[in-house]
Amino acid sequence: MKIGIVSPYLHAMSGGERYMLTIAEYLSRYHRVDIFWNDEKIKKLAREKLSIDITRTNIVPDTFFTRHNVFKNIAVSCQYDLIIFLSDGSIPVSFARKNILHFQRPFPSVKSSVLLALKLQRFQHVICNSSFTKQWIDRAYGVSSTVLYPPVPVEEFRAEKKKKQIISVGRFHPFKKQHILLTVFNALHTVLPRWKLVLAGGLLLQDADYFESLKHLAKGLPVTFLPNVSFDKLAGQYATSMLYWHAAGFGENEHTHPEAMEHFGITTVEAMASGCVPLVYEGGGQREIIEQGKSGFLWKTDDELIQQTIRLIKRPAVVRSVATYAVKRSKVFGQERFIHDVDSLMNNMT
């Protein structure tokens, strides 16, 4: 088969990119796979940032999310047996023989229309990264989507001797709420003076001001920033961190702004696979990962995060028990399960 992979966000090298490029890598073992992107360097970035090998794929000019007219899209798409799209909220025009549409996040402002319905008729499957995303996509687009949880390479993470260290991983962006975590850590620092905080994640040029504001908040605190960190170095930080924090969604209204929640939580699973105990904001897709008190902890207020952290640090036996179960739980979201789901999807293309 000749298969196309289309994503407007590959430069970010985050969760959605792991999802799409894992599909590309797997399918390229058996089919010709073209990735629609305008820079061959994406192969090197995928290896460095995500530890994904897409050398068997072909990088071809992007005709779908750049300034090309609809007739160009039709002409290009007609050449493919299957195209898999990551949506930015819009429904692309494709005349490939088969089409799959993937959503990584809710788009609550989308309104159904005759044109939207006509475009969707070209798609055999709509897939989402969580049940949380699915409920919003189904409502907005009038579809019945399938949940394929993201692939997490849990086998590439390990637990080592733990330090008095908390880690949080996510793109440096107000959406991820790193400023909230710094405020909480500042409050905890006087109670837990020997503990350190590591903030790691992707940093794009447009987020430089936010990143600088975080460094200002961290002045005088034992905080390490790791922007655009390599996969190997990040895995090493996970391995020695005892706790994992995540705050995306804090202070937002999930019912009116579901897009402000964490839509799944890949880094939460990565941390769990590394033997970190996760303490994450109770919103969005995180509820589908964490079993409260068993494989981690969910919190609603910054005070809850402070109190949960202090209680855990004072109870090392609980930390060991939850960390052990977190590792087991992480395997539910491993790449092997994802590949099995992709195979099932491909076998059910009608």
N, C-alpha and C positions, 0 to 999 in steps of 0.2 A: 504493500500500500504506500501511497504518497500522502504524507501527513504534514499538516502545518500547525505550528504553535504560535499563538498571537497573544501578547501581553503588553500593555502600555507602560508598565512599571519596572521593567527588568533592571534599570539602572539602580533601583533601590536595594536590590539583593536582600529582600526580607522574606516574610512568611509566604506571601503570594508567589514570589519568585521561586522559592523552594518547591512549592506545589507544582507549578507549571514545568519547571526544569527537571524535576524528578520524573514527571510523565514523559518529557522529551527524551531523557536519558534512557529510560526503560524501553520505550517504543523504538528507539533508534537501534536497539539490538536486533530487531526483526524487520524493520521497515525503513524506508527513506523518510527522514524527518527534517523539515525546514523550519527554522526559527525566524520569524519576521522581525528583524532588528537591523539597525543601520550601522552597527559597529562590531567588527569581528572580535574585539577585545572582550566581549561578553563571555567568551569561553574561559578566558583567564580569570575573570572576576568570579565566575561561578565556581571554579576550582578553589580559589583563595578564600572567598567569603562563605561559601556554602558546602565546600567539599563535594561538589557534584561534577562529574566528568561528562561534558557534552561534546567531546571531540568528534564523535561519530555523526553529529548533526551538521547541517549546513545553515549558514547565516545568510539570509536573503533580504533584499530591501523591504522595509515595512510599507505596505500600501494601505493599511487599515487605520492606523492612528496617526498618520501624517496627512499632509494636504493633497489627497488624491480624490478624484471624483468617483461617484458610485459605479460608473461604467468600468473604470479601472479595477475596482474591487471585484466586480462581477467577472471580468476577464481573467484576473489572476486566480480567483477562488475556483473557477471552473476546472482548473488544472489539477485539483486535489480530490483524493478519495475521502479525506476527513480533515477538518480543521477544528482545533480546540481553542476557544477564545476565553481569555480572562476579561470580564466586563468591567468597564469604568462607569457602569450605570446605563450606558447606551446598548442598543442591540445592533450589532454589525450586520451589514448586508453580505451574505455569502451564498454562492451557488456551488459550493463543494457538494459532492455526492452525499456526505453525511457531515453533521455539525454538532458540536458539544459546546455549551455555554457554561462557564464557571463564574460563580459569585463568591467573593471573599468577604463581603460586608453588606449590611442592609443599605437600601436606597429608598427610604420612606417617602421621599418627595416625588417619586415617579408616579405618574398618572397613566392608567391604562388608556389605550386608544386603538383605533382600527389599524393604524400603521404599525404600532408595536405588536399587535396580535399577528399581523401578516408576516412580519419579520421572524417572529418566534416559531412560525410554522416550519421554517427551514431547519429547526434544531430538534434532533432526536432525543437529546438529553439536556437537562439543566441540572448542574451539580453545585452543591454548597459545602463549605468547610465546617459547618456545625449545624446543629438543630436550631440554635439561636438565629443564625443567619437565614436558615431555611424558612422559618416562620414569617420573617419579614419579606423575603423575596417572593414566596408563594402569594402573599397578600397583595404586594405591589404589582406583580407581573401576571397574576392569574395563572400560575403554573403549579405543577406538583413536582417539586425538585427532589433530588436524591442527595443524601448526606454522604460525602466521602471525607472522613477526617483527614487532615493534612499528614504528610509523611514526616516522621521525625527519626533521624538516624540514631536511634537509642543505643545501638551497638557500638557507636563511635565515642560514647561518653563513658566516663569511669569515675569512681569515687576513690579519693586518696585520703590521707590523714587530714582531718578537717582543722581549719584555723578559726579563730574568732573573727569571722568575716561573713558579711551579708553581701549578696550580689543581686543586681537587677539588670536585666538585659532587654533592650528595645531601642528602636530608632530614637535619636535625640530630637524630640518634638513635643510640643505642649500636650498632644494627644496621650502620650505615655506618662505624663504627670511626674516626671523625675523631680520637679520642684517640690512636690508634696513629700516625696520620700526624703529629700534633703531636710525639709522642715522637721519631719518625724525623727530622723537620725540626729539632728541637732538637739532635740528634746531628750533623746535617749543617751546621748554621749556622756552627760554628767553622771548617769546611773551606770553606764557600761563603758568606762573610759578606755578599755583595751581593745574594743571592737573596731573593725574597719568596714567601710562601705565601698563596693566597687560598682561603678555605673559603666556599662558597656553597650555598644550598639552602633548602628549606622549613623553617619553624619553627612547630610547633604548641604550644599552651599547655602540654600535658602533658609536653613535652620541654624546658621552660625550665630545669630543674635541670641537665640534661645540658649544655645550651648554656652555662650559667654555669660549669660545671666545665671546659669547653673554653677559655673565656676566661681562666680561672685558669692553665691549662697553658700558654697562649700568652704570658703576661706576660713582657715583655722581648724578645720575638721579633718580627720583621717579618711579622706575620700580620694579614690583613684578613678580617673576618667580614662576609658579605653574607646575612643572613637574609631570607627572603621577597623576594628580589630580583626585579625585573621581567625579562621575557624579553629586552628590548632591552639592558638593562645587563649581563645575564649574557652575552649574545652578544659584547658589547664586551670583557668580561674574557677569554673564550675566545680572542678574536681576537689578543690581545697576550701570551697565556701560551705559554711554550715547551713545557712538560711538563704532563702530566695524571696525577694519582695517584688510585688507588681501592683501598680496603682491605676492603670488605665480604666477610665470610667468613673473614678472618684469625683463626686460633686456634680455629676451629670444626671439628667433625667432619662432613664432607660426607655420610658414609654414614648417620649417625644423626640429623643435623639439617640436611637439605638446605635447609630453609626459611631457614637462616641465611646461605646463599650469595646472591650477586647473581644474580637469576633470569634476567636478560638483560644489561642495561647500556646503557640509552639515553644516559646522560650520557657514557659512553665514546665512543659514536658521534658525539655532538655535538662533543666535543673533537677527535676525528679530523677531522671536517668543517671544523674551524677551524684545522687545521694544527698541532695539538698532538700531541706524541709521547706515547701512553698507556703508563703503567706500572701494571698492575692486578693484583690478587691472582688467582692461578690457581685459580679455583673457579667452579662454577655455569655460567651462560651466557656468561661473558666469554671462555671458550675458543672459542666459536662466532664471535666477533667478531675477535679478535686472531690474526694469523698471526705466530708468534714470530720476532722479529728482522726482520720485513718491514714489517708495519703497526703494530708496537708490541711491548711486552715484558710477559711474565707473570712473576710472582715468587711464591715460597712463604714466605720468611722475611723479617723486617724487615731483616736484614743484606743479603739479596739486593736489596731495594729500594734500600738505601743505595748498594751497590756499582754497581748498574745506573745509578742517577742520576749518580753521579760519573763513570762511564765515558762516559756520553752527553754530559755537559757538557764533557768534555775532547775530544770528537770531534764538532765542529760539522758536519762533512760528513755524518756518519752521521745526525745529527739532521735535517738538510735532506732527506736521502734517505728516511728513514722517514716524516717528516712528509708528503712528497709522496705517498708510497704510501698513507698513512693517509687522506688526503683522497679518493683514488680508491676505497679500500676502503669508506669510509663510504657511498658512493652505493648499495651493495648493499642498504642498510637504509633507503633513502629512502621518502618518502611515495608516490611514483609506483608503486613496487613493491607497497607495502601496498594501495593502492587497487585495483591489478590483482588482488591476492589476494582482496580483499573481493568484487570483481565475480565472480570464479570461484566463490567460496563461495555467493553469492546465486544464481548460475546453476545450482548443483548442489543446491538445496534440494529434497529428495524427500519 
